[in-house]
Structure formats: structure tokens, C-alpha cells
Amino acid sequence: GFMGILGILSIEDIRKKQIPITILCAGSILGLIGHLYLRRIGLFDMMGGIAMGVPLYIISILSHEKIGKGDALLIGMTGIYLGLWSNVLMLWIAVLIASFTGMVFVLAKKIGIKDELPFVPFIFIPHQEIFSFFIQISFIAFSVLISEINFPFSILFNHLVTLIIFLVDYIVLRRKR
């Protein structure tokens, strides 16, 4: 289902830096059919989740694909499965993980500041069982790194990290009920 589609899209994004539209369409159709039978989320919640892809698609066009159109369409597809607020949370966490990873790669001189990272794997990560643990370790490590280089807002950032960890734990525990 959903995890398999994200896994395939992650591999394609890493290998080719493209997201096949056929897999996105198939995933969207499966999500809509699944919604008809399972009704895990409300119709308006699902439509709000789908609509999240629209502003990203517009940004993709205006930025000459600094954000890929496929990524924007993928966010719309994940909205079918997750609904609005879970999709917002997933996107937020994916952006944080991607930003952290990009920063580490740039600092380690593995990539340049202008290089692109495939984004789909960072959407795939929040859906894994290790999601909560990975997020906590990443934010704690990032928080230590920031405070070590005397970042001016390190205290504020540490409080933000704590809030994010509690939020992630709450969401993960809520989903397992």
C-alpha cells in the first residue's frame, strides 16, 4: 500500500531524481479506493490534505523547480492517505530532517550548498516505526551542535527541540492507539 509506494518513489527519486507520474497516479487511485472502503479520515480532511500540494506546485513553477513538481504532487497524494493535519505534520518533519541532513552533508563537504537532495526519502522516514527515536536523536544532536558553535538563539532552539520531541511522541502514541 502506501508504504510500498513511498518506498518505490524514494528509490526512484534517489536514483533518477524524478518521481514517476504513473506511480503517483496509481498511489492516488489506491488511496481514493481505500478511502471509500475504510473511511479513516473525513472527506474534507482528505481534500485539505490533497490541496496542500497546490501551493507547492505553484512554488515549483515560480522557482523554476527548486521544489520539484513531482514532490508537490506527492504531497497531494499523501494528503489522500493522511488528511490535512497529519500531512502538514509529515511535511514539516520531512523538511526538518532534510534540512538537518543537508546541513550535515554540507558541513562534512559531501555536497555543495547549491546541490540538490532527493526529497521523497525524507517523506518516507516519518512513516517508519523508528520515526520517533530518529527524530529525537537528530534534534538532540543538532541542538548540541548549535549550542557548541554559540548560535545566538541556542536556548530558544533547545526549547523548540524539546517541544518538537514531545509533539512527535504525542502523535506517534496517538497513531498507535
C-alpha positions in Angstrom: 0.0 0.0 0.0 1.1 3.4 1.0 4.5 2.5 2.4 5.3 0.4 -0.6 4.5 3.3 -2.9 6.6 5.7 -0.8 9.5 3.1 -0.8 9.4 2.8 -4.6 9.2 6.6 -5.1 12.1 7.0 -2.7 14.3 4.7 -4.7 13.3 6.4 -8.0 14.0 9.8 -6.5 17.4 8.8 -5.2 18.4 7.0 -8.5 16.9 9.3 -11.1 15.9 12.5 -9.2 12.5 12.1 -10.7 9.1 10.8 -9.4 7.2 8.7 -11.9 3.8 10.1 -12.5 2.4 6.7 -13.2 3.2 5.5 -9.7 1.8 8.8 -8.2 -1.4 8.2 -10.1 -1.6 4.6 -9.1 -1.0 5.6 -5.5 -3.6 8.3 -5.6 -6.2 5.9 -7.1 -5.4 3.3 -4.5 -5.7 5.9 -1.8 -9.1 7.1 -3.1 -10.4 3.5 -3.3 -9.1 2.8 0.2 -10.8 5.9 1.4 -14.2 4.7 0.0 -13.9 1.4 1.9 -12.1 2.4 5.1 -13.1 6.0 5.7 -10.2 6.5 8.2 -10.4 10.3 7.6 -13.2 12.7 6.7 -13.8 13.8 3.1 -12.9 17.5 3.9 -9.8 16.4 5.8 -8.7 14.4 2.8 -9.4 17.3 0.4 -7.4 19.6 2.6 -4.5 17.2 2.6 -4.7 17.0 -1.2 -4.9 20.8 -1.5 -1.5 21.1 0.3 0.1 20.1 -3.0 -1.3 23.1 -4.9 0.7 25.9 -3.3 3.8 23.7 -3.5 3.1 23.1 -7.2 2.8 26.9 -7.8 6.1 27.5 -5.9 7.7 24.8 -8.1 6.6 26.7 -11.2 7.6 30.1 -9.8 11.0 28.9 -8.5 11.9 27.0 -11.8 11.6 23.7 -9.9 13.7 24.4 -6.9 11.0 22.3 -5.4 10.1 19.6 -7.9 6.6 19.4 -9.4 6.7 15.7 -8.5 7.3 16.5 -4.9 4.3 18.8 -4.9 2.1 16.1 -6.5 3.4 13.6 -3.9 2.3 15.9 -1.1 -1.1 15.9 -2.7 -1.1 12.1 -2.8 0.0 11.7 0.8 -2.9 14.0 1.7 -5.3 11.4 0.4 -3.9 8.9 2.9 -3.1 11.2 5.9 -5.6 14.1 5.7 -4.7 17.8 6.3 -3.1 18.0 9.7 -1.2 14.7 9.6 0.0 15.7 6.1 1.1 19.1 7.5 3.0 17.4 10.3 4.6 14.9 7.9 5.7 17.6 5.6 7.1 19.7 8.5 9.1 16.8 9.9 10.3 15.8 6.4 11.6 19.4 5.8 13.3 19.4 9.2 15.0 16.1 8.6 16.0 17.1 5.0 17.4 20.5 6.3 19.3 18.8 9.0 20.7 16.2 6.6 21.6 18.8 4.0 23.4 20.9 6.6 25.4 17.9 7.9 26.3 16.9 4.3 27.4 20.5 3.5 29.4 20.8 6.7 31.1 17.4 6.0 31.8 18.7 2.5 29.9 15.7 0.9 27.8 18.1 -1.1 27.9 21.8 -2.1 25.4 24.4 -0.8 23.7 24.5 -4.3 23.4 20.7 -4.7 20.0 19.1 -4.5 18.9 16.2 -2.3 16.1 13.8 -3.2 13.1 14.8 -1.0 10.9 11.6 -1.2 13.1 9.6 1.2 12.6 12.3 3.8 8.8 11.9 3.4 9.3 8.1 3.7 11.2 8.4 7.0 8.4 9.9 9.2 6.3 6.8 8.5 8.7 4.3 9.8 8.5 2.7 13.3 11.8 4.2 14.2 10.5 7.7 13.4 10.1 9.0 16.9 13.6 7.7 18.0 15.3 9.1 14.9 13.7 12.5 15.3 14.7 12.7 18.9 18.3 11.7 18.3 18.6 14.1 15.3 17.2 17.1 17.2 19.3 16.4 20.3 22.4 16.1 18.2 21.5 19.2 16.2 20.8 21.1 19.4 24.2 20.1 20.8 25.9 21.2 17.6 24.1 24.5 17.6 25.0 25.3 21.2 28.6 24.3 20.6 29.1 26.9 17.9 27.5 29.6 20.0 24.4 30.1 17.9 22.7 33.2 19.2 19.3 31.6 19.6 20.6 28.3 21.0 18.4 28.5 24.2 15.3 29.2 22.1 16.3 26.4 19.7 16.7 23.9 22.6 13.2 24.7 23.8 11.9 24.3 20.3 13.6 20.9 20.1 12.0 19.8 23.3 8.6 20.9 22.1 9.1 19.0 18.8 10.1 15.9 20.6 7.0 16.0 22.8 4.8 16.7 19.8 6.3 13.8 17.9 5.9 11.4 20.8 2.3 12.5 21.2 1.5 12.0 17.5 3.2 8.6 17.5 1.4 7.4 20.6 -1.9 8.7 19.3 -1.4 6.8 16.0 -0.7 3.5 17.8 -4.0 3.6 19.7 
